[in-house]
Amino acid sequence: MSRQWMYMADRRSKEFMDGVHEFIEAAEKHKYGGFVRCPCKFCKNEKDYSSSRTIHSHLFNSGFMPNYYVWTKHGERGIVLDNNVEEEDRIPDFAANYGAFFDDTAMGEPEEDAEGHVVEDDLGQMLREAEEVCETEKESRDLKRMLEDYRTLLYPDCKQDQKKLGTTLELLQWKASNGLSDKGFEELLKLIKNLLPEGNTLPETTYEAKKVVCPLGLEAQKIHACPNDCILYRGEYENLDSCPVCNACRYKIPRDDPGDVEGMRVKKRVPAKVMWYFPLIPRLKRLFMNKTNAKLMRWHKEERKQDNMLRHPADGSQWRKVDRTFPTFANDARNIRFGLSTDGMNPFGEQSSGHSTWPVTLCIYNLPPWLCMKRKFIMMPVLIPGPKQPGNDIDVYLKPLIEDLLLLWKDEGVRMWDAHAEDHFNLRALLFVTTNDWPALSNLSGQSNKGYRACTHCLEETDS
């Protein structure tokens, strides 16, 4: 039987995937003591795993070890090896090498992957990688607590994959996706907690549940804005109570507000308009802390098929022009090219309402084309509230994002940890393209898209 598929360059091909599934089936039939040897490029048939899923991921990530056309360690008998010795039964070999697994003290040892790391799910990997590059003592303390919750079983004698942190996170995700109120979610938590065995670690309240996962969250800034879109109350305007441009009040004034009366408790002031900003740089740091994601950020340069076919923005002339114009930027494949997109939407789903909220999103064009537009990799750094659209004043709300992009564009960039290369590097980024409809193009570019100079390319030379 030909097994050339084992060393195909494209491990996403149907032939390779079918071949790996055939191999896994053969390996499962010839398990010894519940373990299978891994023939990947790193393990080289020297490590055994109880889970075939681990073997499966190793083979897709690393490929087979060289010259393993004959599966001598996975059931094929009577094969003459290089030293002219015929392959024998592996049971004595297993007994000699894996006697420790029958020792009570060794039964709980975790499996390791091809590079010697403990096999964990994505959540565990992310926590461990984040712990290694913590910048403050508080971050380190919070992540250690999260790691404890990640390892804590939901209740005694439950399945190994039912942990306190993972279950709480899944429940909060379900709450968000179904639009459940905090009060309703709290009642659900109490109901589930009563159904679980005694001694379970499920949080009792919504507050406790959010506190369990809060160190996972990234910073979100609520920035007060002028209701007429003149300024943001930050920087030099941070302590003002009214807009210096239009004199509009920063806060809503309730009708029953008696003003500042001595001896009366001052009511909490509600801002007239608030925008949300989700800082870009911490999110990029989190992205590169994940080993898989950090590797994917190099795809456009190291793994993209270059055959003069247009499959990805990196195949286009604009990408090549940036490479020629900024060669130092192009030298590091990790440097990011963003695509910015924005448009108005009605979050309430009422067609009769003229409400218009504007989310601003960034997609990362370093990634493969099948991942560029996945929700996981699309960032929303700015959310501009309604009810009115910002129009030509959208630049006021984009200032925090522009500041981060300018910081990332500087020659020194921003210092980050690359989990794939296991070293620090200076990340740089540029805004490569914007994607929007015609009216939004006018708002973003600051130039007219109607009248005598409506063409955004011809400008003054437009033939009206």
C-alpha positions as CSV (number, residue, x, y, z in Angstrom):
1,M,0.0,0.0,0.0
2,S,1.4,3.4,-0.9
3,R,1.7,5.8,2.0
4,Q,3.2,8.8,0.3
5,W,0.3,10.9,1.7
6,M,2.0,10.8,5.1
7,Y,4.5,13.4,3.9
8,M,2.3,15.7,1.8
9,A,3.1,19.4,2.2
10,D,-0.5,20.3,2.6
11,R,-1.8,18.6,5.7
12,R,-5.3,20.1,5.1
13,S,-5.8,18.0,2.0
14,K,-8.5,15.3,2.0
15,E,-6.0,12.6,1.2
16,F,-3.9,13.4,4.3
17,M,-7.0,13.7,6.6
18,D,-8.4,10.4,5.4
19,G,-5.0,8.7,5.9
20,V,-4.7,10.0,9.4
21,H,-8.1,8.7,10.3
22,E,-7.2,5.3,8.8
23,F,-4.0,5.4,10.9
24,I,-5.9,6.3,14.1
25,E,-8.3,3.4,13.5
26,A,-5.4,1.0,13.1
27,A,-3.6,2.3,16.1
28,E,-6.8,2.0,18.3
29,K,-7.1,-1.7,17.4
30,H,-3.5,-2.4,18.5
31,K,-3.5,-0.5,21.8
32,Y,-1.3,-2.1,24.5
33,G,-2.4,-1.5,28.1
34,G,-4.6,1.3,26.9
35,F,-1.7,3.3,25.3
36,V,-0.7,4.2,21.8
37,R,2.7,5.4,20.6
38,C,2.8,8.7,18.8
39,P,4.7,8.7,15.5
40,C,4.8,12.5,15.1
41,K,8.0,14.4,14.2
42,F,8.6,15.2,17.9
43,C,7.6,12.1,19.7
44,K,9.2,9.7,17.2
45,N,7.4,6.6,18.5
46,E,9.0,7.1,21.9
47,K,6.0,8.5,23.9
48,D,2.7,6.8,24.6
49,Y,-0.7,8.4,25.1
50,S,-4.0,7.1,26.3
51,S,-6.0,9.5,24.2
52,S,-6.1,9.1,20.4
53,R,-7.1,12.8,20.2
54,T,-3.6,13.7,21.4
55,I,-2.1,11.6,18.6
56,H,-4.5,13.2,16.1
57,S,-3.5,16.8,17.0
58,H,0.2,15.9,17.0
59,L,0.1,14.5,13.5
60,F,-1.9,17.5,12.1
61,N,0.4,20.0,13.8
62,S,3.8,18.4,13.2
63,G,3.4,15.6,10.7
64,F,4.8,12.1,10.8
65,M,8.4,11.2,11.8
66,P,10.7,10.6,8.8
67,N,10.5,7.3,6.9
68,Y,7.6,5.7,8.8
69,Y,6.0,4.1,5.8
70,V,5.7,0.8,7.7
71,W,3.7,1.0,11.0
72,T,5.9,-1.3,13.0
73,K,4.8,0.2,16.3
74,H,1.1,0.1,15.4
75,G,0.2,-3.5,14.5
76,E,2.2,-4.5,11.4
77,R,4.2,-7.7,12.1
78,G,6.9,-9.6,10.3
79,I,8.7,-6.4,9.2
80,V,12.5,-6.5,8.9
81,L,14.1,-3.5,10.6
82,D,17.4,-1.8,9.7
83,N,19.4,-4.1,11.9
84,N,17.9,-7.2,10.2
85,V,15.9,-8.0,13.4
86,E,12.3,-8.9,13.0
87,E,9.8,-6.8,15.0
88,E,8.5,-8.8,18.0
89,D,5.5,-8.5,20.2
90,R,5.4,-5.3,22.2
91,I,3.8,-6.6,25.4
92,P,7.1,-7.3,27.3
93,D,8.4,-3.9,26.1
94,F,5.3,-2.3,27.5
95,A,5.6,-4.1,30.8
96,A,9.2,-3.0,31.1
97,N,8.6,0.6,30.2
98,Y,5.2,1.3,31.7
99,G,5.2,-0.6,35.0
100,A,5.1,2.8,36.7
101,F,1.6,3.3,35.4
102,F,0.4,0.5,37.6
103,D,1.8,2.2,40.7
104,D,-0.9,4.1,42.6
105,T,1.4,7.1,42.9
106,A,1.8,7.5,39.2
107,M,-1.8,7.0,38.1
108,G,-2.6,10.7,38.3
109,E,0.2,12.0,36.2
110,P,-1.0,14.2,33.4
111,E,-0.2,13.5,29.7
112,E,2.4,15.6,27.9
113,D,2.4,16.9,24.3
114,A,5.0,16.6,21.6
115,E,7.1,19.3,23.3
116,G,6.9,18.0,26.8
117,H,4.1,20.3,28.1
118,V,1.1,19.1,30.1
119,V,-1.9,18.4,27.8
120,E,-4.6,21.0,28.6
121,D,-7.5,22.4,26.8
122,D,-7.4,25.9,25.3
123,L,-8.5,27.6,28.5
124,G,-5.8,25.9,30.6
125,Q,-3.1,26.7,27.9
126,M,-4.1,30.3,27.9
127,L,-4.0,30.7,31.7
128,R,-0.6,29.0,31.9
129,E,0.9,31.1,29.1
130,A,-0.6,34.3,30.6
131,E,0.9,33.4,34.0
132,E,4.4,33.2,32.5
133,V,4.4,36.7,31.2
134,C,2.5,38.5,34.0
135,E,3.8,42.1,34.4
136,T,2.4,42.9,37.9
137,E,2.0,41.1,41.1
138,K,-1.7,41.5,41.1
139,E,-2.0,39.9,37.6
140,S,0.1,37.0,38.8
141,R,-2.0,36.6,42.0
142,D,-5.3,36.7,40.0
143,L,-4.1,34.2,37.4
144,K,-2.9,31.8,40.2
145,R,-6.3,31.9,41.7
146,M,-7.9,31.2,38.3
147,L,-5.6,28.3,37.7
148,E,-6.8,26.9,41.1
149,D,-10.4,27.3,39.9
150,Y,-9.5,25.7,36.6
151,R,-8.2,22.6,38.4
152,T,-11.0,22.5,41.0
153,L,-13.6,19.8,40.3
154,L,-17.2,21.1,40.1
155,Y,-18.2,18.5,42.8
156,P,-16.5,15.4,44.2
157,D,-16.3,12.3,41.9
158,C,-17.5,14.3,38.8
159,K,-15.9,13.9,35.4
160,Q,-12.4,15.3,35.0
161,D,-13.5,17.9,32.4
162,Q,-16.1,19.3,34.8
163,K,-14.2,22.1,36.5
164,K,-15.4,25.2,38.5
165,L,-13.9,27.8,36.1
166,G,-14.9,26.1,32.8
167,T,-18.5,25.4,33.9
168,T,-18.9,29.0,35.2
169,L,-17.5,30.4,32.0
170,E,-19.8,28.3,29.9
171,L,-22.8,29.4,31.9
172,L,-21.9,33.1,31.6
173,Q,-21.5,32.6,27.8
174,W,-24.9,31.0,27.7
175,K,-26.3,34.0,29.7
176,A,-24.8,36.5,27.2
177,S,-25.9,34.7,24.1
178,N,-29.5,34.3,25.3
179,G,-29.9,37.8,26.8
180,L,-30.7,36.5,30.3
181,S,-31.0,39.2,33.0
182,D,-28.7,39.1,36.0
183,K,-31.6,38.3,38.3
184,G,-32.8,35.4,36.1
185,F,-29.2,34.1,35.9
186,E,-28.9,34.2,39.6
187,E,-32.1,32.2,40.1
188,L,-30.8,29.6,37.6
189,L,-27.5,29.3,39.4
190,K,-29.3,28.6,42.7
191,L,-31.5,26.0,41.0
192,I,-28.5,24.2,39.5
193,K,-26.5,24.4,42.7
194,N,-29.3,22.7,44.6
195,L,-29.5,19.9,42.0
196,L,-25.7,19.2,42.2
197,P,-24.3,17.0,44.9
198,E,-23.3,18.5,48.2
199,G,-19.9,20.1,48.3
200,N,-20.1,21.5,44.8
201,T,-18.2,24.7,43.9
202,L,-20.6,26.4,41.6
203,P,-21.0,30.1,42.4
204,E,-24.4,31.0,44.1
205,T,-24.8,34.6,42.7
206,T,-24.1,36.4,39.4
207,Y,-21.6,38.6,41.2
208,E,-19.6,35.6,42.4
209,A,-19.7,34.0,38.9
210,K,-18.4,37.2,37.3
211,K,-15.7,37.4,40.0
212,V,-14.5,33.9,39.2
213,V,-13.8,34.8,35.5
214,C,-13.0,38.5,35.9
215,P,-9.2,38.2,35.5
216,L,-9.8,36.7,32.1
217,G,-11.4,40.0,31.0
218,L,-9.5,42.8,29.3
219,E,-9.8,46.4,30.1
220,A,-12.8,48.4,28.9
221,Q,-13.0,52.2,29.1
222,K,-16.2,54.2,29.4
223,I,-15.4,57.6,28.1
224,H,-17.9,60.5,28.5
225,A,-18.7,62.4,25.3
226,C,-20.4,65.6,24.5
227,P,-24.0,64.9,23.4
228,N,-23.4,67.0,20.3
229,D,-20.2,65.0,19.4
230,C,-17.8,67.9,19.9
231,I,-15.3,66.4,22.3
232,L,-14.5,63.4,24.5
233,Y,-14.0,64.1,28.2
234,R,-10.4,62.8,28.4
235,G,-7.0,64.4,28.5
236,E,-7.2,68.2,28.8
237,Y,-11.1,68.0,29.0
238,E,-11.3,65.2,31.6
239,N,-12.4,67.4,34.6
240,L,-14.8,69.7,32.7
241,D,-18.5,69.7,33.5
242,S,-19.6,71.2,30.1
243,C,-18.4,71.2,26.6
244,P,-16.0,74.1,25.8
245,V,-17.3,74.1,22.1
246,C,-21.1,74.1,22.5
247,N,-21.5,74.5,26.3
248,A,-23.7,71.4,26.5
249,C,-23.8,69.9,30.0
250,R,-21.7,66.8,30.5
251,Y,-24.4,65.1,32.7
252,K,-28.1,64.5,32.5
253,I,-30.0,66.8,34.8
254,P,-33.1,65.0,36.3
255,R,-36.3,67.0,36.6
256,D,-36.6,66.5,40.3
257,D,-33.0,67.5,41.0
258,P,-33.0,70.2,43.7
259,G,-29.3,71.1,43.0
260,D,-26.6,71.2,45.6
261,V,-28.5,71.6,48.9
262,E,-26.6,71.5,52.1
263,G,-27.3,68.5,54.2
264,M,-28.8,66.5,51.4
265,R,-27.1,63.5,49.8
266,V,-25.7,64.4,46.3
267,K,-27.3,62.2,43.7
268,K,-25.1,60.2,41.3
269,R,-24.6,62.1,38.1
270,V,-25.4,60.3,34.9
271,P,-23.3,61.2,31.8
272,A,-25.3,62.5,28.8
273,K,-23.4,60.3,26.4
274,V,-20.8,57.5,26.9
275,M,-18.6,55.8,24.3
276,W,-16.9,52.4,24.9
277,Y,-13.2,51.9,24.1
278,F,-11.6,48.6,24.3
279,P,-7.8,49.2,24.3
280,L,-6.1,47.6,21.3
281,I,-2.6,46.8,22.6
282,P,-3.6,44.6,25.6
283,R,-5.7,42.5,23.1
284,L,-2.8,42.1,20.8
285,K,-0.6,41.0,23.7
286,R,-3.2,38.4,24.7
287,L,-3.3,37.2,21.0
288,F,0.5,36.6,20.9
289,M,0.5,34.8,24.3
290,N,-1.3,31.9,22.7
291,K,1.2,29.7,20.9
292,T,-1.2,28.7,18.1
293,N,-2.4,32.2,17.4
294,A,1.2,33.5,17.5
295,K,2.1,31.0,14.7
296,L,-0.9,31.9,12.7
297,M,0.1,35.6,12.6
298,R,3.1,34.6,10.4
299,W,0.9,32.7,7.9
300,H,0.8,35.4,5.2
301,K,4.6,35.2,4.8
302,E,5.7,31.7,5.8
303,E,2.9,29.4,4.8
304,R,0.9,31.2,2.1
305,K,1.0,29.5,-1.3
306,Q,2.7,31.9,-3.8
307,D,1.6,31.0,-7.3
308,N,0.4,34.3,-8.7
309,M,-3.2,33.5,-7.8
310,L,-5.3,36.0,-5.9
311,R,-6.5,34.2,-2.7
312,H,-5.5,36.7,0.0
313,P,-4.8,40.4,0.4
314,A,-1.1,39.5,0.6
315,D,-1.3,38.4,-3.1
316,G,-2.4,41.9,-4.2
317,S,-0.4,44.8,-5.5
318,Q,-1.3,47.1,-2.5
319,W,0.4,44.6,-0.1
320,R,3.5,44.5,-2.3
321,K,3.6,48.3,-2.5
322,V,3.6,48.5,1.3
323,D,6.5,45.9,1.4
324,R,8.5,48.1,-1.1
325,T,7.7,51.4,0.7
326,F,8.4,50.1,4.3
327,P,10.9,47.3,4.0
328,T,11.8,47.3,7.7
329,F,8.1,46.8,8.5
330,A,7.8,44.0,6.0
331,N,10.8,42.1,7.3
332,D,9.0,40.8,10.4
333,A,6.1,38.6,9.5
334,R,4.4,39.3,12.9
335,N,3.8,43.0,12.1
336,I,0.1,43.4,11.6
337,R,-2.0,44.9,8.8
338,F,-5.5,45.9,9.9
339,G,-8.7,46.3,8.0
340,L,-11.1,48.8,9.6
341,S,-14.8,48.7,9.1
342,T,-17.7,50.6,10.5
343,D,-21.4,51.2,9.9
344,G,-24.6,52.1,11.7
345,M,-26.9,49.5,13.2
346,N,-30.0,49.4,15.3
347,P,-29.3,47.2,18.3
348,F,-32.9,47.1,19.3
349,G,-34.2,45.6,16.1
350,E,-37.1,48.1,15.7
351,Q,-37.6,49.2,12.1
352,S,-39.7,52.2,13.2
353,S,-36.8,53.5,15.3
354,G,-34.1,55.7,13.9
355,H,-31.6,54.7,16.5
356,S,-28.0,54.3,15.1
357,T,-25.2,52.8,17.1
358,W,-21.8,52.5,15.3
359,P,-19.4,49.7,16.1
360,V,-15.9,50.0,14.7
361,T,-14.2,46.7,14.0
362,L,-10.6,45.7,13.0
363,C,-9.8,42.5,11.2
364,I,-6.3,41.1,11.0
365,Y,-5.0,40.3,7.4
366,N,-1.9,38.4,8.6
367,L,-4.2,35.4,9.2
368,P,-5.2,32.8,6.7
369,P,-8.3,33.7,4.6
370,W,-10.5,31.2,6.3
371,L,-9.8,32.9,9.7
372,C,-9.6,36.6,8.8
373,M,-13.4,37.1,9.1
374,K,-14.0,34.7,12.0
375,R,-15.6,36.4,15.0
376,K,-12.8,35.1,17.3
377,F,-10.2,37.2,15.4
378,I,-12.3,40.3,14.7
379,M,-11.7,43.1,17.3
380,M,-14.2,45.8,18.2
381,P,-12.1,48.6,19.8
382,V,-14.7,51.3,19.6
383,L,-18.5,51.4,20.2
384,I,-20.2,54.7,19.4
385,P,-23.6,55.0,21.0
386,G,-26.8,56.4,19.5
387,P,-29.4,57.5,19.1
388,K,-27.9,59.7,16.4
389,Q,-25.1,58.7,14.0
390,P,-21.8,60.5,14.6
391,G,-21.6,61.6,10.9
392,N,-18.5,63.7,10.1
393,D,-17.7,63.9,13.8
394,I,-16.7,60.2,13.9
395,D,-13.1,61.3,14.1
396,V,-13.7,62.6,17.7
397,Y,-14.6,59.0,18.8
398,L,-11.7,57.4,16.9
399,K,-9.0,59.4,18.7
400,P,-8.2,56.8,21.3
401,L,-7.9,54.1,18.6
402,I,-5.7,56.5,16.4
403,E,-3.4,57.0,19.4
404,D,-2.9,53.3,19.8
405,L,-2.3,52.8,16.1
406,L,0.3,55.6,16.0
407,L,2.0,54.0,19.0
408,L,2.1,50.7,17.1
409,W,3.4,52.4,13.9
410,K,6.5,54.0,15.6
411,D,9.9,52.4,14.7
412,E,10.2,51.0,18.3
413,G,6.7,49.5,18.2
414,V,5.3,47.9,21.4
415,R,7.2,45.2,23.3
416,M,5.4,41.8,23.3
417,W,5.9,38.2,24.1
418,D,5.7,35.7,21.3
419,A,4.6,32.3,22.7
420,H,5.4,30.5,19.5
421,A,9.0,31.7,19.2
422,E,9.3,32.0,23.0
423,D,11.0,35.4,22.9
424,H,10.1,39.1,23.2
425,F,9.8,41.3,20.1
426,N,8.7,44.8,19.1
427,L,5.3,44.6,17.4
428,R,4.3,47.2,14.8
429,A,1.0,47.6,12.9
430,L,-0.5,49.8,10.2
431,L,-4.0,50.4,9.0
432,F,-3.9,48.7,5.6
433,V,-7.4,49.2,4.3
434,T,-10.9,50.4,5.2
435,T,-14.1,48.6,4.2
436,N,-17.4,50.6,4.4
437,D,-20.3,51.8,2.3
438,W,-20.2,55.1,0.4
439,P,-21.7,57.4,3.1
440,A,-19.4,56.0,5.8
441,L,-16.4,56.5,3.4
442,S,-17.2,60.3,3.5
443,N,-17.4,60.3,7.3
444,L,-14.1,58.3,7.7
445,S,-12.1,60.1,5.1
446,G,-13.3,63.6,6.0
447,Q,-14.0,64.6,2.4
448,S,-17.2,65.0,0.4
449,N,-18.6,62.2,-1.6
450,K,-21.2,64.2,-3.4
451,G,-21.2,67.4,-5.5
452,Y,-18.4,68.6,-7.7
453,R,-15.6,66.6,-6.0
454,A,-17.5,63.3,-5.3
455,C,-14.8,61.0,-6.6
456,T,-12.4,59.9,-3.8
457,H,-9.7,59.1,-6.3
458,C,-9.9,62.1,-8.7
459,L,-10.6,64.7,-6.0
460,E,-10.0,68.2,-7.5
461,E,-9.6,66.6,-11.0
462,T,-13.1,65.1,-10.9
463,D,-14.9,65.6,-14.2
464,S,-18.2,67.0,-12.9
